[in-house]
Amino acid sequence: MEDSYVLQLLKPKFKDFHLCFCGFAECKPLHSYGPAARPNYILHYVMKGKGIYQVGETKYQLKEGQAFLIEPESLTFYQADKTDPWSYLWVGFGGTEAQRFVRDLGLNSRQLTCECEYGEELKEIVFEMLHHTCSTAENLYYLQGKLYQFFSVLARGIEIQQYADDTKESIHVQEAIAYIKNCYSQKITVEDIADYLALNRSYLYTIFKNSLGISPKDFLTEFRISRGKEQLTLTDLSVEEIAVSCGYRNSLAFGKVFKQKMGMTPTQYRNDNRKAARERLISAQNELKEYKKHKKIYVGEVEKE
């Protein structure tokens, strides 16, 4: 579990670079998210504590002062430490120029983590974003400015920590994941993945199990269901439309797999998560009013209460 405060914008005003959502959370021990794929970029910054972040077969051990990038359609998993669970903030963003702005920070598919010493400034920016929840023109312009400010602080203080694993098996798994990300909506099968990579199906199974602890078939299913969960929560598409977009024949096939994985129907999941999102937003608004009332801001630093 986590105590979180979240702002979500469903209809961005700006097309080239825009805020999708942001938030702050204090996690309980071993609280996790995923495996899941998200439709937008997300940058998490660890304010305190520790946790792990896993993309494909690569696992990162992260702590206070470090950040990690989630790329669109990338299947990821992250979990708080058992004895020193992390608190983190996050900013989700998208747009036609989003990839270029991420590259400006030195981040990409091969470099997903970094360090930055200006965590308190980043937290201040995110809390200011969370305080502007109305979808008025004034607030949308304000939030756009804060998004640029967030990137400005990162660009000022970012330090890149290199991680690399270029074994032959690693490259095959990365290529398979990239193929799944690009083609999951086209009713592909494990046989299609093996054929695309010109690999024996049993060998593909072996390297997935060795690298990820999961079979290619289960990975593909998890990816499709995670995309379905995102669309159920963030869009007004019908269950039938979401099913087809996730590579299923129809809503019945999608619903059967979804219930096996999630223990509820897609419609129940949509209703429960939207209700929970509304409750979190109301709670966040109340908490942030108290935060704004008691915080003290000084030039160059934030005084802790």
Secondary structure as UniProt FT lines:
FT   STRAND          2..8
FT   STRAND          18..27
FT   TURN            29..30
FT   STRAND          32..36
FT   STRAND          41..48
FT   STRAND          50..55
FT   TURN            56..57
FT   STRAND          58..63
FT   TURN            64..65
FT   STRAND          66..70
FT   TURN            72..73
FT   STRAND          76..80
FT   STRAND          87..94
FT   TURN            96..97
FT   HELIX           98..104
FT   TURN            105..106
FT   TURN            109..110
FT   STRAND          113..116
FT   HELIX           119..130
FT   HELIX           137..157
FT   STRAND          158..160
FT   HELIX           168..183
FT   HELIX           184..186
FT   HELIX           190..197
FT   HELIX           201..212
FT   HELIX           216..234
FT   HELIX           239..245
FT   TURN            246..247
FT   HELIX           251..262
FT   HELIX           266..294
FT   STRAND          296..298
FT   TURN            299..300
FT   STRAND          301..303
//
